[in-house]
Each structure stands twice: as structure tokens, then as C-alpha cells.
Amino acid sequence: MSLLTVNNLSHGFGDRAIFDDVSFRLLKGEHIGLVGANGEGKSTFMNIITGALEPDGGTITWSRHARIGYMDQHTELHKGLTIRDVLRTAFQYLYDMETEMNELYAKMAVAEPDELEKIMEETGRIQDILTNNDFYTIDAKVEEIANGLGLDEYGLERDVHDLSGGQRTKVLLAKLLLEKPDILLLDEPTNYLDVEHISWLQNYLLEYDHAFILVSHDIPFLNSVVNIIYHMENQQLNRYPGDYDEFLRVYEMKKQQLKAAFKKQQKEIAGLKDFVARNKANAATSKMAMSRQKKLDKMDVIELDSEKPKPEFHFKQARTPGRFLFETDELVIGYDEPLSRPLNLKMERGQKIALSGANGIGKTTLLRSILGEIKPVSGSVELGEHLHIGYFEQELKTTSQNTCIEEIWEEFRHFTQYEVRASLAKCGLTTKHIESKVQVLSGGEKAKVRLCKLINKETNLLVLDEPTNHLDRDAKEELKRAINAYKGSVLLISHEPDFYEDVVTDIWNCEDWTTKVF
């Protein structure tokens, strides 16, 4: 049974085509991974099928009675609502039914016998729905999901207005899972989850009876939960049964077969053209030449898709710093309340350190305290001599109205336009991306613009807060290579052990010093 059918979908932004005559089907029970390089249109596809974006052409048809759940990161969370309040809204339709039932009970006191019987039937029907949907254990269900995703660490009575972008995303994900829709649409759900909560979500999706479409660049996570891959590339969408590794195997095999067929055909074309050129003027061989020309004219010529630019990251080295990069003295980090016990940490030249531990325990707060962006609750941080720090923030607080070119030029005013364009191209951005406004780019493309700034700055200490969020496979692999090759020091937060474990020299488990209770 088809839950979603997409026929002949076409869409673009300006002169940049995203989809060209794309078709897609979601069947009952399918767990689909939607994959592709940054900027191929994965989030655009999700926006189109949910009705948030009108396509240029084609039809989108959902099954009539399907309940669709989409994690929209732009949903507004109003000040005054607690995390618990927001999670309870997943059951709003049940609360509305309870209100209707209570109103019917009130009518019973004045109802005539015939009407009373109808009211009792209706209240019985509503009562059955409430019971079957576990209405009377809602709070227990809310706490189960909240604990699974680590929201209890923030406090369920905390105002959602005070949450960071990552914390807010986790609240929206928890609300969506509580709604238990027939079809779940998830766009990069692991970006703000730590290892423990990714594992919890993985188990949840493995046991999920209904269909889902998952956009993710987290390959181990994808491999563990999907049974179908849809691959977006060059305005097309192709279906591959199996997990991501199986898709990659088949995809690479098809690509090599196509290249071999292309090479063979080009050799044949060259031979035919050469024969025609040498023999068309000769009366004795002109008929054979015409025959070869007809064969050329009728030939279905194989075309290879143009190769997407692969990113190249090379971090520029500043002068050698002093032996100690920073040292903390009884440092207590936090905002309104302490997030850590007093810390005496030191980092030496040449170290590459990953900060590990659950979300919400203060990893980003520690980075910002070391950099002097926020004041500690108590204690102090002493930075070393001759430091040139490059900082990649997890979240940007402002939305840029610049084009990519303007964004780089603002920071590197001495660059020529050619140098700006070349720098962005090296980060894997095409000409159309480079000339676009930053705000219309995908999350991965925005990250590449920020990395472009970082690699063009001379540094001896890189401070990287979740740098792999939104990055596609090629960009992640290249970033990992570049960090390995970097002669300076690195302080890194990442929720992907596969990314950092063979890159860093040390791992600091922040759960050893947090004030949070686990």
C-alpha cells in the first residue's frame, strides 16, 4: 500500500534546478534513508511533500487517513511554556476529546431520555478512545521519551524560551515521537544528540512499526535503522533496496559500469568518425561511409554526469605558541547556576582533545568560558602566549543577508574576487552556490562557508564545536583528513566517535566533572 506517491516532480530556485521529473513512493512499513551531497535538495524535498513549499510541477498524493509527523525546526516555541507543556501538546487531540466528554457529562443532567441515550453512547465512544490511547498515563509517556532523549537533564519545568537551538530541536523531536504518527519525517535528527541519546533513538526507530523517511549524514546511524535508500544526485532520485553500505556498493558498481560503457562508446564513435572522414569523398567507399554516418546519427550517446567539486580543507598554520595553550584555576562554569565542580585543566601545545559526554552538561559552555565569551561562575582561565584561535561555533546567532562572496570578503578584504571564488570552490561549493545568499543555502553548504573562513585564517589552536553537523560524507572525510594533517592543536566537540577517535590524542569525559546527576 502506497502511503505517499510523488509523480513527475520538478522544482528549482531561480536558474538553479533542484529536481527534474522526479518520482517517489513510500510504502507501508518502509524505513527510508534519503541521502545525497549537500545542496542536492533533501530538505527541499521534505518541505515539498509536507506542503511547506509549492513545487514548480508534479503531484504529491498522501494516503487519505495517514497521520504525518514532521520535525520542523522552525516551529515557534512560546515564552511561558515549559518543556513538559510542549510535550503534552502531542496529545492535544486527546485533551480536546476529554473536554468534549466533560461537556457531554454536563448535558446529561438536563437531557431527555432519548437524548441521554445518545449522549451516553458518545461518551462511551470517547472514553474508549482515551483508554486505548493511554490518555491516563500521558505523564508517564512524556517522562519516558524525555528521559530517553535527555530532556530531563534540563528540567521539564524549564521555560522553552531559555533553551539553546540544540535543546529546542530535542524538544521538537520528543514531541514528534510522542505523537506516534503513521509516517515519521526526520531531517538530521542526530545533529544535536550525544552518543547515548543517538543509541536510544536508534532502538526506538528499530522498533517503530510505521513508515519513516530519514535525512541523515550519520552513516552508522543510517545503516542501523533503514531498509531502503533513496539517493539524490543531479536532479534525480533513485531507489536502492538495503542499507547505506549496500547502496554505496551498488552505486559505485553502476558508476564504474557506466564509465566503462562511456569509454567503449567514445572509442567506437571516434573510429566511426575517422572512417567517415576518410571515406565519404571516395566513390568506392562513400556508401560504407554513409552507413557509418547513419549509425552515428542513430546512436544513443552515453553522457556522464559532471563530477561535483569535492571539498579540500587545508588549515593555515600561525606561529608556534607557548607550551601551555590554556590553564584553568578552580574554574566553575555555568550561567545562573554552576554546571561543573571547580576545574583545574591544562592544554599543551600539540594536543588534540575531544570533549565527550551527554548533551546539556556544559561542553559548549566550557569552550566559551575558555575563550572568554562568557564569565565563569568562579575561578579563572589563563590563556597561553602567541595564541591564534580559530573558532567554529555550533550555532550562529544571526542570519546573514550577504552572498557567499560578500561573507568571505567581509573578513578577508585583501582577497581579490578570484581568490574569494577559488576559496569557496575549494570548500566544495559550485558557482551557483557561491553567488547565492548564505541564508538560502542548505545547512551543509552554510557550514562549508564557515569552514572557508576558518581555513583562510592563520591559527595554532582550532576550537571546533560540532563541526560535522550537516556535512555530507565527502566533506566529513576531508575535514577529518585536514584535522589529522594540521600541525596545530585542536579542542573538539563531536557526537560522532567514528569521526574523532583516531584523530585526537586525548578524550576528556566531561561527565567526570559535571554537577548534573545521571
N, C-alpha and C positions, 0 to 999 in steps of 0.2 A: 504494500500500500504506500502510495506516494504522499508524504506529508507536505512537501514543497516541490513545486515544479517551476523552473525558470527556463523560458524559451527565448532564443534569439536576442539576448540582452546586449545592448550597445550603450556605451557611456564614455564621456570624456570631459576634460576641463580645458576650455579654450581650444587650442590646437593640439592638445596632448590627449590622445586616445588611451582609455584605460581598458575597455572591453570591446570586442568586435564579434558580434553574433555568437554570444556565449550561451550554452545551455547547461542545466544542472538539475539533479534530482536528489532529494533526501527521502530515504525510505525508512519505514518504522524500524527502530532498533539500531540504526546505523550510528556509529560513533566516528564522525568525520574530522580529520585534521585538514585545515585549509592552510596551505604553505606557499611560499614564494618569496622572492627577494624584496627588500624594502622598496616601497613605491609601486609595486605591481598591482595594488588595488584591493588588498584583503579587507581592510576596514571599510573601504568604499562599497565593496560587495555586501558587507554586513549592514551598512546603512541603507542600501537599496532594498534588500529583502525585508528589512524591518519597517520600510516606508518612510524613513527619515530623509531619504534622498530620492528624487524622481529620476528614473533613468531616461536617456535620450530615446531609447527604443526597446521593444521586447515586452514580455509579460511575466509577472510573478504571481503564482497561484498557490495559496496555502490551503491545506485541508480545512474544511468548514468549521469543525469543532475543536481544532488544535489550540491549546493554550501555549503561547510563545513567551519565553523569558529571555530578555536581553540585558546584559550588564552594560548599561550606558554610563560611562564615566563622567558625563556632563550633567547627570541628574542633580538638581538643586537640593541640598540638604539645609533645611531652615534652622536658624538660630532658635534655641529654646527646646529643640527636640533632643532627647538623649539617644544613645546608641540603641538601648532597649526599645524606645518608642519607634525608631525607624524599622527595626527588625520586626516588630509586631505588625507593621503595616503590610507585611507579606500576607497576613491573614485578614486584611480589611474586609474582604467579601464575606468572611465568616462572622466578623463583628457586626456587619450590616444585617446579616441574617438573624443574629441574636436580637438586635434592636427590633427587627420586624416581628420576631416571635413574641417579644415582650409587649409590643403594641397590640398584637392579637390577643394575648392573655388579658390585657386591659379591656378589650372589647367584649370578652366573654361575660362580664358582669351584667351587661345590658342587652345581650344578644337574644333574639327569638330562638326557639328550639331548632328550626331548620337551619338558621344561620350559624348557631352554636356548633351544630354537627360539622358544617363545612370548615369552621374555624379550627375545630379540634383536629380534623384531618390535615389541615395545612400546618398547624403547629407540630403535629406528629411527623410530617414530612421534613420540616426544617430541623426538628430535633434529631432525626436520623442522620441528616447530612452533617450536622455539627458533631455528632458522636463518631460517625465514620471518618471524619477528617481530623479527629483527635483535638477538637476545639478545647476540651477541658484540660489538655496537657500542653497548651501552647507555650507557656513559660518554660517548661522543661525542654521543649524542642528548640526554643530560642537559645537557651543556655548551652545545649549540646552543640549546635552549629557555631555559636560564638566561641566556645572553648576550642573547638576543632580548628578554627581559623585564628585563634589567639586574640580575639577581641576582648576577652575577659581581662587581659593584661592592662588594657586602657581604663577599665571600669565601665560597666554597662550603663551607669548613670551619668557618664560624661557627655557634655554637650557636643553634638556632632560638628558644630561650628568651629570648635577648637582643634579639630583633627587635621593632620597633615594630608596631603594628596594621597599618599600610600595607604594611610589608615582609613581614609574615606572610601577608597577603592575596595578595601577589605569589607567594609560595612555593606556596600552595594552588592558585593559577591555573596555575602552571607544572606542578605535579604532575598536575593535571587534563588539561592539554593533552598531556602525555607518555602518559597512559593511552589516548588516542585512542578514546574511546567511540563507539558508534554514534549516540548522541544526547547533545548537549552542552547543559547548562543553566547559563547565566551570569547572575548577578544583580549588576548595576552593576560589571562588571569593570574599567572605565576609571577608577574613582574614585581609585585610588592609583597610576595610571600617568602618566608625563610624556608630552610630545608624541611623542618618539622611540619610546617603547615602545607607545603607542597605535597609531602607524603600523605597527609590527611586528605587533601583534595584528590590526589591520585586514587586513593582507596574508595573515596566517595564516588568518583566517576566510573571506576571499575564495576561498582555495584549498581550503577544508575540504569534503571530498566528502560528509560525512554531514549529518544534520539538526541544527539547534540552535534553542534558544529563548533570546533575549537580552532581559534587562530593562536599559534604559538611558535616561537623560535627556540623553545626549550626542547631539544631533541630527545633526551632521555624521558622527559615527561610525555611527549607526544607518543613515543614508542610504546609506553606502558598503557595508554588508555584508548588509542584509536584503532579502528579496523578498516578504515577507508581513508585514502589521501586524495584530495583534490589539489592539483598543482597549478598555480597561476604564473604564466610567463608569456610575454609578447602578446598581450591582449586576449589570450586563450585560457581555457580552464579544462584540464584533463584529469580523468578519474583513474586511480590506481588502487586495486584491492590490496589490503595488507597494511603493515605499519610503515613508518618513515624509512627505515632501513631497506625494506623490500621495495618501496617506491624508488629510492635512490639507485638501487641495483638495476631495476628495470629501466629507469630514466637514462642512466649512464649508458646502458647497453643499446637502447634505441638511438641515443645521440651518436654513439660510435658507428652504428649501422648506417645511419643517415649520412654521416661524414664519408664513410667508405663508398656508399652508393653515389654521393655527390662527386667524389674524386674519380670514380669509374666513369660516370656520365660525362664529366668535363673532358676526360681523355678521349671518349668516343666523339664528343662534339668537335673537339679540336681536329681529330682525324677526318671527320666528315667535311668540315670547313676547308681543310687543307686539300682534300680530294676535289671538292667543287671548284676551288680557286685555280687548281692546276689543270682541270679537265673541261671546264664549261666552254672554253673557246675552241676546243678541238672537236672537229666534226665527228671523228670516230668515237669519241668518249663523251660527247655532250649529253646523250640520253642517260648514261650512267650518272653523270654529274647532276642532271635534273632529278633523277630518282633519289640521290643522296640529299639534294636540297629539300625535296618533299618530306623525306624522313626527318630532316632537321626542323622543318616548319611544324610538323605534327607532334614533335617531341614534347612531353610534359616535363619541363625543366625543373629539376630539384633546386630549391633555394634554401640556404642555411640562414637561420635567424642570426641577426647581428649579435655578437657577444656583448653582454653587459659589462661596463667597466668594473673591474674588481678593485676594491679599496687597497691603498698602500699607506700604512701609517709608519712614519719614522720620526720618533721624538728627538728634538734638538737638545743637545747637551750644553748646559751652562757650566761655569767654572766649578771646580771641586769645592764642596762646602767643608766646614769643620767636621771633626769626628762625630760630635753629637748633633743630631738634627733637632731634637726637642727633648726636654726633660720636664716631668711634672712633679710638683711637690704638694703632697696631700690634696690633690685635685679632686673636688667633688663637683660633678656635672649635674645639670638639671635646669629647670625653669622655676615653677612655683614650689616644687619640692625636689629633693635630691633623687637622682637616678643611679647614683653609684656610691659605694663606700670611698673613703679617701684613697686616691690612686698615686702611686709613685712609679711612673712609667718612663722609659727612655728608649729612643730610637737612634741607632748608629748609622753612619754612612754605609751604603751598600746593602742594607737590609731591604727586603721586600716583604711586607707584612699584610696578611689578610685578617680583618676583624670578622669573627663569626659569632653566631648567637641569634636567638629569636628576635623577631621584629618588636619594636617598642621598648627595648632595654637601654637604648641610648647610643647606638653605634654612630649614627649621623651626628648626634649631639656632641659626642667626643671629638669627632673630626672638626666640627665648627668651633668647639672650645679651644682646641689646639691652635687653630688658625686665627683665633681672636675675634671670630664673628659674633660669638655670644659670651657673656660674662659667666664665669663659673659661680656656683653657689658658694664655694670657698676654695682656698688653695690657689696655686698659681701654675703657669706654664712658662717655661723659658725656651725660646727658640734659639737654634744654633746660629753660627756666623755664616754669612755669604749664601743664605738660602734663596733659591729662586723656585717658587712653588707654582705648580700648575694644578688647578682645582677643577674637577669635573663634578658638578652638582647633580644630585639625583633628580631634583625638581627645579625648574626655573620659575621664579616668582612673577615674572612679567611676560607678556606676549609681545613678540617683536612684530613691528609693521614693516620692517626692512625686507628687501630682496636678499637672497643669499650673498650676492656680490656686495651690497651695502653693509651687510652684517660683518663680513670679514674686513672690509675697508675701514669701518669704524675703529677697529682695533689695530690694523696694520696699514696706516695711512701712507707709508712709504712704498707699498706694493703698487706695481703697475696693474692695469686691468688684466693683462695677460697672466701675471703672477697670481692674481686672485682666482681667476678662472682655472688655472692649472692646479692650484692648491685644492680647490673644491673637487675638481675632476679626479685627483689622486685619492680622494676620500670615497670615490665610487658614485659621484653624482653626475648625471647627464646634463647636457646643455640646457634642456628644458627645466630641469630641477634648479640649476644654477641661476636661471633668470626669473624663477618664481619667487613669490613672497614666502618667507620662512613659515608663516602661520598656516599655509595651505599644504605644507609637506606632511608626510606620514611621520610617525614617532621615530622610526629608524632613520629617516632622512634628516630630521632635526638633530638627532644625536650625531650624525656624521658632520653636520655643520659645526657643532660644538667641538667635536674632535679635531676638525680642521683648525680651529683657533688654538687648540692645545698643542698640536704638533708643530705649529709655526712659532711657538714661543720657546725660548731657551729656558730649560728647567733643570734642576737637580733633585727635586722631590715632586713626584706625582701623587696627588691625593684624589682617589677615584671612588666616587660613591655610586654603586650600581651602574657601572659604565655599559654593561651588556644589555640592559633593558631596551627592548625594541630592535636590537641589532639582528640582522639576518646571519645565517651560518657563515658565509664568506667573511663578513665584517668581524664577527666574533673570533674566527680563526686568525685573521690578520692582526687584530688587536692583541690577542694572546701572544703571537709571534713578536710583535713590536715591544710589548712589555718585557718579554724574555730578553730581547736584544738591548733594551735600554740600560745604559751604564749607571744611571742614577738610582735613587731609592724610590720605593713605592709603598703607599699606605692605601689599602684597598678594602672596600666593602662589596661583597657579591653573594648572591644566594645560590650561585652555581659552582659547587665544588669541582665539577669537571673542568671549569674554566680556570680556577686559581690554584688548585692543589699542586700542580707541577710547575707553577710559575713562581710562587712565593718561597721565601726562606723560613718564614715563621708564621704561625697562626695564633692569634690571640683570641681566646674564647671569652667573650665579654660577659657570659653568664657567670663567670667566676667572681666578678666584682659588682654585678648589678644589685640594686636594692629590691628589684621585682621578685616576687615569690613565684616559683614554678611547682 
